[in-house]
């Protein structure tokens, strides 16, 4: 890679909150940042050297954008991979690599990759037609997921019994045995081009079932050491099998029998790593930059108990965002507010997050509950 | 103050590294940031919502810029204060207040303020003409400082004996008894409009005598508790006497007899507080924002030993900056690089800083020395 501090042009596909936090960190390295996003009001629009409005799914748009940078990364997987492949051929560095984005875009290929590489995952079957679904051998209940373009709970359907089948997706999908899990857990792993691999400590998640979003995340996990170690080893194994360059978020279930099953991958900074900004020696954003710049990876040690609370648009409100309770929340020591610069709120939209740190885990949880009930985004 | 998250227009006079780090933090609060700076290549130029090129000393320029914002702050004291005064009269919030910037711009007024408020400081005399200098009663050696526009060691002259007098400044100046100090120390204090006052823990500085710049800063200090307590009390007393809104950096000497003498004030984020980004629960930049937004001040507790090393342009090089040794430095755990986005280096120009954290103070110092000899800015 050419000497880059000062003159490296970094392109990011997507200009949302992940890009925004990546820029906050990239500022420290004098990088020239260019952003492509379809929304002219995207959170990154004013924070980069160049902001281009355009479709992330369009070959020409992504290709033309990529030709203006030295290194291209993503903050969302739903991008035109053919363009990325062509850019790689023409010498643009694309991290994560296009083949990995292609694999991860398709939940079916992702599952097959797990199977081929002995990565523990729930039993599954790839479904190409409604007829195949009727003939499937996975017992009820199971989860049907669209192979492509699902996110944040969209494109996911729980098939409890036969009566649910008529509302099932008709598109190519994947069905997975329902996991009656104890906990959702996650590990973020990074790998640089030199092959150095490093994991962040395991985190535990709590979902808001109504919004189907992570709304509460605890770092580090207090699960038994063997579970932590096993989860980190699985994440490392995946990163090494993929030979990914960049960050990889590995979402997992811990089932009632203490078995870990990998759910999904995201090849980028992830909502489940936001607490690393204040909670760990290096943040996921710093680590992603180090990985894609092929620099030594940073120390991921936890500095403190850290809880991440998503700040979601309140149900029933849609329009220009108003934040209630900020002053009360800032009164609590060890509370960090991150707003994402989105002008409009709507129900369950991710408007920001708050990290709460405390040397006492119970106190951290108590503070997090206070933040959750105090900070509201209305209109 | 009007509900501001999302719609507060914050103006910053100056677009250098302090503005840059303030923006990195302000991003978390959805603030619209406008910058005024004379240099079209200033470090903030691409990171704000609006960047205006113009003189900070010109009444019309500052006034017109100020009229476009709700809240105006500074990252450099050398600004047109008459314009700020007028803006205050017209309802723009100016923090720190114009009267404080006016006081601090004039080292003579600053010293008189110390005297009137019983703030310990070296004996001094205000000098308005070369004749007055010859008749001064301060014994040799003493330091002559221009009353206005000195910075980073410029406008300062040591008068060792009579033979030095012919090279002394002719302009209005201040002479101060030479302090044979043991250590330079500093406290950053913040005050919000509600009158809440909070200090960061005392830090110790080491200067590069050749460059006359802080190049090494250790936080927290290991000086005796009484010294720490006294220094923090002095800083609080100054903030309260001034009724400042915002941050105030208080530079002090600890003399050989253990007595603290206040040297100078800076009413803004300061080089001696950069280590707070990683070393303390809240950073000086977060604290400045909380103070000027009249929000509860944050917890300033140290999380770790933190050392701040200035990254200065290497002597003998002038031109487009090239950074040597970054990879070696990033290999060391607990090292954080902050580059300031300046295209051109020159001898001793502040091009960035590095913070080093370690639970072991001696190890932190060792790492800092390694960083200092490894990371070089050449051309």
Interface residues (C-beta under 8 A of the other chain):
Chain A: X3 X5 X6 X20 X23 X24 X27 X28 X29 X30 X46 X47 X48 X49 X281 X290 X295 X296 X298 X299 X303 X304 X320 X321 X322 X323 X326 X327 X330 X331 X333 X334 X336 X337 X338 X339 X340 X341 X343 X357
Chain B: X3 X5 X6 X20 X23 X24 X27 X28 X29 X30 X46 X47 X48 X49 X281 X290 X295 X296 X298 X299 X303 X304 X320 X321 X322 X323 X326 X327 X330 X331 X333 X334 X336 X337 X338 X339 X340 X341 X343 X357
